[in-house]
Amino acid sequence: MTKRTTPIVWPGKPYPLGATWDGEGVNFALFSEHAEKVELCLFDLTGRRQVHAISLTEQTDQVWHCYLPEARPGLLYGYRVYGPYDPVKGLRFNHHKLLLDPYAKQIQGHMEWGDAHFGYRIGHPKEDLSFDRRDNAVAVRKGMVIDSAFTWGTDRPPNIPWHESIIYEAHVKGFTVHHPDVPQALRGTYAGLATAPVIDYLARLGITALELMPVHAFVDDRRLVEKGLRNYWGYNSIGFFAPEHRYSATGTASEFKTMVKTLHSAGIEVILDVVYNHTAEGNQLGPTLSFRGIDNPVYYRLVGDDPRYYMDYTGTGNTLNMRHPRVLQLIMDSLRYWVIEMHVDGFRFDLAATLARELHEVDRLGAFLDIIHQDPVLSQVKLIAEPWDLGEGGYQVGKFPVGWAEWNDRYRDVIRAYWKGNGGLIGEVAYRITGSSDLYARSGRRPYASVNFITAHDGFTLQDLVSYNDKHNEANGEDNRDGSNNNLSWNCGVEGPTDDPEIKALRARQKRNFLATLFLSQGVPMMLAGDAIGHTQQGNNNAYCQDNEISWINWDPNVADLDLLEFVRQLIAIRKKHPVFHRKNFFQGRAIQGAEVKDILWLHPDGREMTDDEWKQESARCLGVFFAGEGLEEVSERGQPITDQSFLLLMNAHYEPVPFMLPSVAREKEWITLLDTSFTGEGNGVRRHDAESYSLQARSLVLLMEQQEKRQRPQKKESAPEQKEVAPEPAQEEFAGAHD
């Protein structure tokens, strides 16, 4: 702005919402249905001194707007919204509180907590029914006008097919803050993720998509700040258009764009973990930062017969009101902005079931899901649901519509329980490693609707999964009450770190078992950052507030960690090379036209196909799978039939070795051992297997690959005894996970 005492103000336009620089001036537009007056407040470069308050006299379709021809990018601003303060009716206007623009493209400054941020008097006997007249402008963050111009050049989305995707979940700061090869000034930032050492690490590992934990502008909870903690994970959004500034080395929105462009150049997609189900304003006792003061009953789900209170399906105090068209517009505008302006490739929706709640129940045909499905931009990017929330009926795994993938926690739980040694699970294991057709096939979805994971940000890391029986969240300051108690973990004999070589070897084997299962399963594998190099959170399974070494990845791995890293590279290379491990369609469990065998066989350790009764045995902990390479029934983009070599996958979660007889279909083939988790990485992939059975070690997984040429069998070698009993066909109801 110039030094003119009163800025020039033109009427402006109601669209687009937010602050929009057009090369000559800035248009400001804010929606509020129930407001009686709106002021646009402009601040100096420090953000601590208000220099102008402009009353918006223009209102079109409940949008308050103006145009400032002298305004320029870099201008800091906020709003004061006037109206009745009547919490009993759900109205919480308080013009003493400076409010963030919901459409702000950049948010500057730091939140300095104090009682003035609350619309009511803290400690007043009537609580939120009281009214606070203190001004909070000095200590609150402000929106900043930006110039959105950026040279994208030839940037194009990698468009990795779903079935070929390999997702890596990471935290922007935690991933690079300790990386020795990232320049000090860039560690923990968007720019740090775009450096050559990080790109090289991801590319060499074989990652196709980097899924970033929340980068929308968020707030550190007051209670955490007062304990000396922070909201590290970021599931506390306050701005759905602005990249969180604490991850920026330059303080500009263009830094995020540069990161995306650089990752795209390496063939890596960017997926954002987004939180549209709630905001940082909490329940009726929370602060007034933006939405609550702009139009509380529009933006939030309020209790129908007592709108003083909030519906809470998220466990955070509030729920965004997806039933209001302007709230739907806000979310859709935000999603399109990140795709069109920021070039991201997809989204993982936190507590996505909340977004589909029309009235009380989750509605698969809810307006949000319907709009997404019809949108020409958003329907073409990767959409991943966390398919549950904390409300009644919120668990919706397998129930999202076509076009959506889902975090499959049933995969996580059964694979954890199986390798822990629990019995009676091989039937469900069969479903999960073949794409969970029992969850997805009947609605017309494919195996890649299942995003498979063993670990994620929420819960134990892989190292902790094999090192702790119980959570150890004392550092969170909640007396270890927070976090899940159902971890399905096993410490292998000692709680926490140990120098016992046998226990360390067993833990290393268990990690290989988990990772091998993950990357050899149908569906989309997702790996947690740091799991390939032994990252530990010291048993903390809810490190949401630990912005420190508990959460930050240690880039100084030991020899065992480097062995595991090489093992993971082998696994991903095998998965990528062989289409039998990333099919586009479910297995059928029957002979394919032109093939001599079924596309998949489920094997008992004696080499027979499994019978119905054997699937249900509590003692069963060993399972074999034959994948027929000629049974893919899939074609390439050019219409050519896709074939592969055949594979034998042998899994033994028992504490004793099991001699596994090769099935008759495999005995005339030449086999090599690609993987055996009872060994370290050394020697895998080069060992020829000539025997009629395989000595499957305790708690181990083996992958055998067919050689194309048949072997010459020794004349004097005894053949395996023929099976007199012909195993019946598995029941379709019991084994739909493998056959549908």
C-alpha positions in Angstrom: 0.0 0.0 0.0 1.1 3.6 -0.5 1.2 6.1 2.4 -2.2 7.5 1.5 -4.2 8.0 4.7 -7.3 6.3 3.4 -6.8 3.5 0.8 -8.8 3.6 -2.5 -11.6 1.1 -2.3 -13.6 -0.2 -5.3 -16.6 -2.5 -5.1 -14.8 -5.6 -6.3 -16.4 -9.0 -7.1 -17.9 -11.9 -5.0 -15.8 -14.4 -6.9 -13.3 -15.8 -6.4 -13.4 -16.0 -2.6 -10.2 -15.1 -0.8 -7.6 -12.4 -1.7 -6.8 -12.5 -5.4 -4.0 -10.5 -7.0 -4.7 -9.8 -10.7 -1.6 -7.9 -11.6 -3.1 -4.5 -10.9 -4.7 -4.8 -7.5 -6.3 -7.3 -5.0 -9.9 -8.5 -4.8 -11.1 -9.5 -1.4 -14.2 -11.7 -0.9 -15.5 -13.4 2.3 -18.6 -15.5 2.7 -20.8 -15.0 5.8 -24.5 -15.8 5.8 -25.4 -14.4 9.2 -22.9 -11.5 9.6 -24.2 -7.9 10.0 -21.0 -6.2 9.2 -17.5 -7.1 7.9 -14.2 -5.2 8.2 -11.1 -6.0 6.2 -8.1 -5.2 8.4 -4.7 -4.4 6.9 -1.4 -4.7 8.8 2.2 -3.5 8.5 5.0 -5.9 7.5 5.5 -7.0 11.1 1.9 -8.1 11.4 1.6 -6.5 14.8 0.2 -3.1 13.9 -3.1 -2.6 12.2 -2.9 0.3 9.7 -6.3 0.3 8.1 -9.8 -1.1 8.8 -12.0 -1.1 5.7 -15.8 -1.7 6.1 -17.0 -3.9 3.3 -20.2 -2.3 2.0 -20.7 -4.5 -1.0 -22.5 -7.8 -0.4 -23.5 -10.2 -3.2 -25.1 -13.5 -2.5 -23.9 -13.4 1.1 -20.4 -12.7 0.0 -18.8 -9.5 1.3 -16.2 -8.0 -1.1 -14.1 -5.1 -2.2 -11.2 -4.3 -4.5 -8.0 -2.4 -3.5 -6.3 -1.1 -6.7 -3.2 -0.1 -4.8 -2.7 -3.4 -2.8 0.2 -5.7 -3.7 1.4 -9.2 -2.9 3.0 -9.3 0.5 0.1 -7.4 2.1 -1.0 -8.9 5.5 -4.7 -8.9 6.4 -7.5 -10.4 8.5 -11.2 -9.8 9.1 -13.4 -8.7 11.9 -16.9 -10.0 11.5 -19.8 -8.4 13.4 -23.0 -10.1 14.4 -24.9 -11.4 17.5 -23.1 -13.3 20.2 -25.7 -15.8 21.2 -24.1 -19.3 21.8 -27.5 -20.8 22.8 -28.6 -20.2 19.2 -25.2 -21.2 17.8 -24.1 -17.7 17.0 -20.6 -16.7 18.2 -19.7 -13.5 16.4 -17.1 -11.4 18.2 -15.5 -8.5 16.3 -12.8 -8.1 18.9 -11.2 -11.2 17.4 -9.1 -10.9 14.2 -10.1 -13.8 11.9 -8.1 -15.7 9.3 -9.5 -15.8 5.8 -10.5 -19.4 5.1 -9.2 -18.9 1.6 -5.8 -17.4 2.5 -3.1 -18.8 0.2 -0.3 -18.0 2.7 -0.5 -17.5 6.4 2.3 -15.6 8.2 3.4 -15.1 11.8 3.3 -17.2 14.9 0.4 -18.0 17.2 1.1 -16.5 20.7 -1.4 -18.2 23.0 -3.4 -16.1 25.4 -6.9 -15.8 26.8 -7.6 -13.0 24.2 -8.0 -15.6 21.5 -11.2 -16.9 23.0 -14.6 -15.4 22.3 -15.7 -15.8 25.9 -14.0 -15.0 29.3 -11.8 -17.8 30.4 -12.7 -18.8 33.9 -16.1 -17.0 33.8 -18.7 -19.0 35.8 -21.0 -19.1 32.7 -18.1 -20.2 30.5 -18.8 -19.7 26.8 -22.0 -17.9 27.5 -19.9 -14.9 28.6 -18.3 -12.4 26.1 -14.7 -11.3 25.8 -13.8 -7.8 24.5 -10.1 -8.1 24.4 -8.4 -7.6 21.0 -6.2 -10.5 19.9 -4.8 -9.0 16.7 -1.2 -8.7 17.8 -0.8 -12.3 18.7 -2.7 -14.1 15.9 -1.5 -15.2 12.5 -2.5 -13.2 9.4 -3.3 -14.0 5.8 -0.8 -12.8 3.1 -1.7 -11.8 -0.4 0.5 -13.8 -2.9 1.5 -13.7 -6.5 0.6 -17.2 -7.7 2.8 -17.0 -10.9 5.2 -19.9 -11.2 7.2 -21.3 -14.1 6.0 -24.9 -14.3 7.7 -25.4 -17.7 7.1 -28.9 -19.0 5.9 -30.3 -15.6 3.4 -33.1 -16.0 1.9 -35.5 -13.5 3.7 -38.9 -13.6 0.3 -40.6 -13.7 1.6 -43.8 -12.2 -1.1 -46.5 -12.6 -2.7 -47.5 -9.3 -1.6 -51.1 -9.5 2.0 -50.0 -10.1 2.1 -47.5 -7.2 4.3 -47.8 -4.1 3.6 -45.2 -1.5 6.0 -43.8 1.1 4.4 -42.0 4.0 6.6 -39.2 5.4 6.6 -36.1 7.6 8.1 -33.0 5.8 10.2 -32.0 8.8 11.0 -35.3 10.4 12.2 -36.9 7.1 15.1 -34.5 6.5 15.8 -32.5 9.7 18.7 -34.9 10.6 19.7 -35.8 7.1 23.5 -35.2 6.9 23.6 -34.7 3.1 20.8 -32.1 3.0 22.1 -28.5 3.4 21.6 -27.3 7.0 19.4 -24.4 6.0 17.0 -26.7 4.0 16.6 -29.5 6.5 13.0 -30.1 7.6 11.5 -28.0 4.7 9.8 -28.4 1.4 13.1 -27.4 -0.2 14.9 -30.1 1.7 12.6 -32.8 0.1 13.6 -31.5 -3.3 17.4 -31.9 -2.8 19.4 -34.5 -4.7 20.1 -36.8 -1.7 16.4 -37.2 -0.9 15.3 -37.7 -4.4 18.1 -40.2 -5.0 17.1 -42.2 -1.9 13.5 -42.4 -2.9 14.3 -43.2 -6.5 16.8 -45.9 -5.6 14.4 -47.4 -3.2 11.7 -47.6 -6.0 9.1 -45.3 -4.5 6.5 -44.0 -6.9 4.5 -41.7 -4.6 5.5 -39.6 -1.6 2.5 -39.2 0.8 3.1 -36.2 3.0 1.5 -35.8 6.4 -0.6 -32.6 6.7 0.9 -29.5 5.1 -2.2 -27.3 5.4 -1.6 -24.5 7.8 -2.3 -25.7 11.3 -2.1 -24.6 15.0 -0.2 -26.0 18.0 -2.8 -26.7 20.7 -2.6 -24.4 23.7 -2.4 -27.3 26.1 0.6 -28.8 24.2 2.4 -25.5 24.1 2.0 -25.0 27.8 3.6 -28.5 28.3 6.5 -27.6 26.0 5.2 -29.8 23.2 3.9 -29.1 19.7 1.3 -30.6 17.4 4.0 -32.3 15.3 1.7 -34.4 13.1 -0.4 -31.4 12.0 -3.9 -32.8 12.2 -5.2 -29.5 13.5 -5.9 -27.5 10.3 -6.8 -23.8 10.2 -6.1 -22.9 6.6 -7.0 -25.3 3.7 -5.2 -23.4 1.0 -1.9 -22.3 2.7 1.2 -24.5 3.0 2.3 -24.6 6.6 5.0 -21.9 7.0 7.1 -23.8 9.5 8.2 -26.2 6.7 9.3 -23.4 4.4 12.9 -22.3 4.1 12.1 -19.3 2.0 8.7 -18.2 3.4 7.1 -18.5 -0.1 4.3 -20.6 -1.5 6.5 -21.2 -4.6 8.9 -23.4 -2.5 6.2 -26.0 -2.3 5.7 -25.9 -6.0 9.4 -26.3 -6.6 9.3 -29.4 -4.5 6.5 -30.9 -6.5 8.1 -30.1 -9.8 11.4 -31.7 -8.7 9.7 -34.9 -7.5 7.8 -35.1 -10.7 11.0 -34.8 -12.7 12.1 -38.0 -10.8 8.9 -39.8 -11.6 7.6 -39.5 -8.1 4.0 -38.4 -7.3 3.0 -36.2 -4.4 0.0 -37.2 -2.3 -1.2 -34.9 0.5 -2.8 -36.1 3.8 -5.6 -33.7 4.2 -7.8 -32.9 7.2 -11.2 -31.6 6.2 -13.2 -33.3 8.9 -12.5 -30.7 11.6 -10.6 -27.5 12.4 -8.3 -26.3 15.1 -11.0 -24.3 16.8 -12.2 -27.2 19.0 -15.5 -27.4 20.8 -17.6 -24.6 22.5 -14.6 -23.9 24.8 -12.1 -23.5 22.0 -10.6 -20.4 20.5 -12.1 -18.1 17.9 -9.6 -18.0 15.1 -11.5 -18.1 11.8 -14.6 -20.2 10.9 -16.3 -19.9 14.3 -16.2 -16.1 14.2 -17.1 -15.8 10.5 -20.3 -17.9 10.7 -20.4 -20.7 13.3 -23.7 -22.4 12.4 -22.6 -22.6 8.7 -19.2 -24.1 9.1 -19.8 -26.5 12.0 -22.2 -29.4 12.8 -24.1 -28.2 15.9 -26.3 -30.3 18.1 -29.8 -30.0 16.6 -31.7 -29.3 19.8 -28.9 -27.4 21.6 -26.7 -25.6 19.1 -24.5 -24.2 21.9 -22.7 -27.6 21.5 -20.9 -29.2 18.6 -21.3 -32.7 17.0 -18.0 -34.4 17.4 -17.4 -37.4 15.1 -13.6 -36.8 15.1 -12.6 -36.7 18.7 -11.3 -33.2 18.3 -14.3 -31.2 19.5 -15.9 -30.2 16.2 -17.0 -31.5 12.8 -17.1 -29.4 9.6 -20.7 -29.1 8.3 -20.6 -31.0 5.0 -24.4 -30.4 4.6 -23.9 -26.7 3.8 -23.2 -25.9 0.1 -20.6 -23.2 1.0 -18.6 -25.6 3.2 -18.7 -28.1 0.3 -17.5 -25.4 -2.0 -14.7 -24.5 0.4 -13.4 -28.1 0.4 -13.8 -28.6 -3.3 -12.1 -25.2 -4.0 -9.2 -26.2 -1.8 -8.8 -29.6 -3.4 -8.9 -28.1 -6.9 -6.4 -25.5 -5.8 -3.9 -28.1 -4.7 -4.3 -30.0 -8.0 -4.4 -27.1 -10.5 -2.2 -24.6 -8.8 0.2 -26.8 -6.8 0.2 -29.8 -9.2 -0.3 -32.5 -6.5 -1.3 -35.9 -7.6 -3.8 -37.1 -5.0 -5.1 -36.9 -1.5 -5.4 -39.2 1.6 -8.5 -38.0 3.5 -8.2 -38.2 7.3 -11.3 -39.7 9.0 -13.0 -39.7 5.6 -16.2 -41.3 6.9 -17.0 -37.9 8.5 -17.1 -36.3 5.1 -19.8 -38.7 4.0 -22.2 -38.0 6.9 -25.3 -36.4 5.5 -27.4 -36.6 8.7 -26.0 -38.9 11.3 -25.1 -42.0 9.5 -22.4 -42.3 6.9 -23.9 -42.1 3.4 -22.0 -43.7 0.5 -24.0 -41.4 -1.8 -23.3 -38.3 0.3 -22.9 -35.0 -1.5 -19.1 -34.9 -1.0 -18.5 -38.3 -2.5 -21.0 -37.6 -5.3 -19.4 -34.2 -6.2 -15.9 -35.7 -6.2 -17.0 -38.5 -8.5 -18.4 -36.0 -11.0 -15.6 -33.5 -10.9 -13.5 -33.6 -14.1 -10.3 -32.6 -12.2 -10.6 -34.4 -8.9 -12.0 -37.6 -10.2 -8.8 -38.1 -12.1 -6.3 -37.9 -9.2 -5.6 -40.5 -6.6 -8.2 -40.5 -3.8 -7.4 -42.5 -0.6 -9.8 -42.7 2.3 -9.1 -43.3 5.9 -12.4 -45.1 5.9 -13.5 -44.5 9.5 -14.2 -41.9 12.1 -15.0 -42.0 15.8 -18.8 -41.6 15.5 -21.4 -44.3 15.6 -21.3 -46.4 12.4 -18.1 -44.7 11.4 -16.1 -47.8 10.5 -16.6 -48.0 6.7 -13.7 -50.2 5.4 -14.7 -51.6 2.0 -17.7 -49.3 1.6 -16.3 -46.3 -0.3 -17.4 -46.0 -3.9 -15.6 -46.9 -7.1 -12.7 -44.6 -7.8 -11.5 -44.6 -4.2 -8.7 -46.5 -2.5 -8.8 -47.1 1.2 -6.3 -47.6 4.0 -7.0 -51.3 4.8 -6.5 -51.7 8.6 -7.8 -55.3 8.3 -4.7 -56.0 6.3 -2.5 -54.4 8.9 -4.1 -56.3 11.8 -4.2 -59.8 10.4 -0.6 -59.6 9.0 0.6 -58.3 12.4 -1.3 -61.1 14.3 -0.1 -63.8 11.9 3.6 -63.0 12.2 3.2 -62.6 15.9 2.2 -66.3 15.9 -1.5 -66.2 16.5 -3.3 -69.2 15.1 -6.4 -69.7 13.0 -5.7 -66.8 10.7 -4.5 -68.3 7.4 -8.0 -67.9 5.8 -8.0 -64.2 6.3 -4.3 -63.9 5.4 -5.3 -65.4 2.1 -7.9 -62.7 1.5 -5.5 -59.9 2.5 -2.4 -60.9 0.4 -4.6 -61.3 -2.7 -6.2 -57.9 -2.6 -9.1 -58.3 -0.1 -11.7 -59.2 -2.7 -14.1 -59.9 0.1 -14.1 -56.1 0.8 -13.8 -54.7 -2.7 -14.8 -57.1 -5.5 -18.5 -57.1 -5.2 -18.7 -53.3 -5.7 -16.7 -53.4 -8.9 -13.5 -52.3 -7.4 -10.0 -53.8 -8.1 -7.2 -55.1 -5.9 -5.6 -51.6 -5.9 -8.6 -50.3 -3.9 -6.7 -51.8 -0.9 -3.8 -49.6 0.4 -1.9 -52.2 2.4 0.2 -51.2 5.3 1.9 -52.7 8.3 2.8 -49.4 10.0 1.8 -45.8 9.6 2.4 -42.6 11.4 -0.3 -43.5 13.9 1.1 -46.4 16.0 4.4 -48.3 16.3 7.2 -48.0 13.8 8.3 -51.3 12.3 11.3 -51.5 14.7 9.0 -50.9 17.7 6.5 -53.4 16.4 9.1 -56.1 17.0 10.6 -54.6 20.1 7.7 -53.7 22.4 4.7 -55.5 23.8 3.3 -52.4 25.3 3.1 -48.7 24.4 5.5 -46.3 26.1 3.9 -42.8 25.7 5.1 -41.2 28.9 6.8 -38.4 27.0 3.3 -37.2 25.9 2.5 -36.1 29.4 -0.8 -38.1 29.7 0.5 -40.8 32.0 0.6 -43.3 29.1 -3.2 -43.2 28.8 -3.2 -42.0 25.2 -2.6 -44.2 22.1 -4.0 -47.6 21.3 -3.5 -50.6 23.6 -4.2 -53.1 20.8 -0.9 -53.0 18.9 -0.6 -56.7 18.0 3.1 -56.4 18.6 5.7 -58.8 20.0 9.0 -57.9 21.5 10.6 -61.2 20.7 11.4 -61.8 24.4 12.7 -58.5 25.8 10.9 -55.2 26.1 12.8 -52.5 24.3 16.5 -52.3 23.2 18.7 -55.4 23.9 22.2 -56.6 23.2 21.1 -60.2 23.0 22.2 -61.4 19.5 19.5 -64.0 19.2 16.7 -61.6 20.0 18.2 -59.0 17.6 18.4 -61.6 14.9 14.8 -62.7 15.5 13.6 -59.0 15.3 15.5 -58.5 12.1 13.8 -61.6 10.6 10.4 -60.5 11.7 10.9 -57.1 10.0 11.9 -58.9 6.8 8.8 -61.1 7.2 6.5 -58.0 7.5 8.1 -56.1 4.6 8.2 -59.2 2.3 4.5 -59.8 3.0 3.7 -56.2 2.3 5.5 -55.9 -1.1 4.4 -59.3 -2.3 0.7 -58.7 -1.6 -1.8 -57.6 -4.2 -3.0 -54.1 -3.7 -1.0 -50.9 -3.1 1.8 -51.1 -0.6 2.5 -48.2 1.7 5.6 -48.0 3.8 6.3 -45.7 6.7 9.4 -43.5 6.3 12.3 -44.8 8.4 11.1 -48.4 8.5 13.7 -49.5 6.0 16.5 -48.2 8.3 15.3 -49.2 11.7 13.7 -46.0 12.9 12.4 -46.2 16.5 10.1 -44.0 18.5 11.2 -45.7 21.7 7.9 -47.5 22.0 5.7 -44.4 21.6 2.7 -45.3 19.5 1.1 -41.9 19.5 4.0 -39.4 18.9 1.7 -36.7 17.6 3.2 -34.1 19.9 6.9 -35.1 19.7 8.7 -32.6 17.5 12.0 -34.0 18.5 14.4 -37.0 18.2 11.5 -39.4 19.1 9.9 -38.7 15.8 12.8 -37.4 13.6 14.4 -40.0 11.4 18.0 -41.0 12.3 20.0 -41.1 9.1 23.0 -42.8 10.8 21.9 -46.4 10.3 24.0 -49.4 11.5 25.1 -52.4 9.5 21.9 -54.3 10.2 19.8 -51.3 9.1 21.7 -51.1 5.8 21.1 -54.8 5.2 17.4 -54.2 5.7 17.5 -51.2 3.3 19.1 -53.4 0.6 16.5 -56.1 1.3 13.7 -53.6 0.8 15.2 -52.5 -2.5 15.3 -56.1 -3.6 11.6 -56.5 -2.6 10.5 -53.5 -4.5 12.5 -54.4 -7.6 10.9 -57.9 -7.6 7.4 -56.4 -7.3 8.0 -53.9 -10.1 9.6 -56.4 -12.4 6.9 -59.1 -12.0 3.3 -58.3 -12.8 2.1 -61.3 -11.0 2.6 -59.3 -7.8 0.7 -56.2 -8.9 -2.2 -57.5 -10.9 -5.0 -55.2 -12.1 -7.6 -57.9 -11.5 -8.4 -60.4 -8.7 -7.3 -64.0 -8.9 -10.1 -66.4 -10.0 -8.9 -69.6 -8.5 -9.6 -71.6 -11.6 -7.7 -72.7 -14.7 -7.3 -69.9 -17.2 -7.9 -70.4 -20.9 -4.8 -71.7 -22.5 -3.1 -72.5 -19.2 -2.6 -75.9 -17.7 -3.0 -74.8 -14.0 -5.2 -72.5 -12.0 -4.0 -68.9 -11.7 -3.5 -69.5 -8.0 -3.1 -72.6 -5.8 -3.3 -72.6 -2.0 -0.9 -75.3 -0.6 -0.6 -77.4 2.5 2.9 -78.1 3.7 2.6 -81.6 2.2 2.2 -80.2 -1.2 -1.5 -80.7 -1.6 -4.1 -78.0 -2.2 -5.7 -76.9 1.0 -9.0 -78.5 2.0 -11.9 -76.6 3.5 -11.3 -78.0 7.0 -7.6 -77.2 6.9 -8.3 -73.5 6.4 -10.1 -73.3 9.7 -7.6 -75.2 11.9 -6.4 -73.1 14.9 -3.0 -74.7 14.7 -2.4 -73.7 11.1 0.4 -71.2 10.8 2.1 -72.4 7.6 0.8 -71.6 4.1 2.0 -71.9 0.5 0.8 -70.1 -2.5 1.5 -71.0 -6.2 1.2 -68.0 -8.6 0.8 -69.1 -12.2 2.7 -66.7 -14.4 0.7 -67.7 -17.5 -2.6 -67.1 -15.7 -2.6 -63.3 -15.6 -5.4 -62.7 -18.2 -4.2 -59.1 -18.5 -2.9 -57.1 -21.4 -0.6 -54.1 -21.8 -1.6 -50.6 -22.9 -0.8 -51.7 -26.4 -3.0 -54.8 -26.1 -0.3 -57.4 -25.8 -0.9 -60.3 -23.4 1.0 -60.0 -20.1 2.8 -63.1 -18.9 5.2 -63.8 -16.1 7.2 -66.5 -14.5 5.5 -68.6 -11.9 6.3 -68.2 -8.2 6.0 -70.1 -4.9 5.4 -68.1 -1.8 5.9 -70.1 1.4 5.0 -68.6 4.8 5.7 -70.1 8.2 4.7 -68.2 11.4 5.3 -71.2 13.6 8.2 -71.3 16.1 9.5 -74.5 14.5 10.8 -75.3 11.0 8.5 -77.0 8.5 9.6 -79.1 5.6 7.4 -77.9 2.7 6.8 -80.3 -0.2 6.7 -78.7 -3.6 3.3 -79.3 -5.3 3.2 -81.6 -8.3 2.7 -78.6 -10.7 6.1 -77.3 -9.5 8.2 -80.5 -9.5 9.1 -80.5 -13.2 10.3 -76.9 -13.0 13.6 -75.3 -12.2 13.5 -73.0 -9.2 15.7 -70.4 -7.6 15.3 -68.9 -4.2 14.7 -65.2 -4.7 14.1 -64.5 -1.0 14.4 -66.3 2.3 13.9 -64.1 5.3 15.8 -66.6 7.5 18.9 -65.3 5.8 20.1 -61.7 5.6 20.1 -60.0 2.2 23.4 -61.7 1.2 22.8 -64.8 -0.9 19.2 -64.1 -1.8 18.4 -64.3 -5.5 21.3 -66.6 -6.5 20.6 -69.9 -4.8 19.3 -72.7 -7.0 16.8 -75.1 -5.4 16.8 -78.7 -6.7 15.1 -80.6 -4.0 11.5 -81.8 -3.9 10.9 -80.0 -0.6 12.0 -76.8 1.0 13.2 -76.6 4.6 11.1 -73.7 5.7 12.7 -72.2 8.8 10.8 -71.0 11.9 9.1 -67.6 11.4 10.3 -67.1 7.8 9.0 -66.4 4.4 10.4 -67.8 1.2 9.9 -66.8 -2.4 10.8 -69.3 -5.2 10.8 -68.3 -8.8 10.4 -70.6 -11.8 13.2 -70.8 -14.3 11.9 -71.0 -17.8 13.7 -74.2 -18.8 12.8 -77.6 -17.3 15.4 -79.4 -15.3 16.9 -82.8 -16.0 15.9 -85.0 -13.0 18.5 -87.3 -11.7 17.8 -91.0 -12.6 18.3 -92.4 -9.1 16.6 -89.7 -7.2 13.4 -90.8 -5.5 10.3 -88.9 -6.5 7.9 -87.7 -3.9 5.1 -90.2 -3.1 2.0 -89.6 -5.1 -1.0 -88.3 -3.2 -3.9 -90.7 -3.3 -6.4 -88.3 -1.9 -7.7 -85.6 -4.3 -8.3 -82.4 -2.4 -11.8 -81.0 -3.0 -12.2 -77.6 -4.5 -12.1 -74.8 -1.8 -15.5 -73.5 -0.9 -16.1 -70.3 -2.8 -17.6 -68.6 0.2 -14.6 -69.4 2.3 -11.9 -68.3 -0.2 -13.4 -65.4 -2.1 -10.4 -63.4 -1.1 -8.2 -65.5 -3.4 -10.7 -66.4 -6.1 -13.2 -63.6 -6.7 
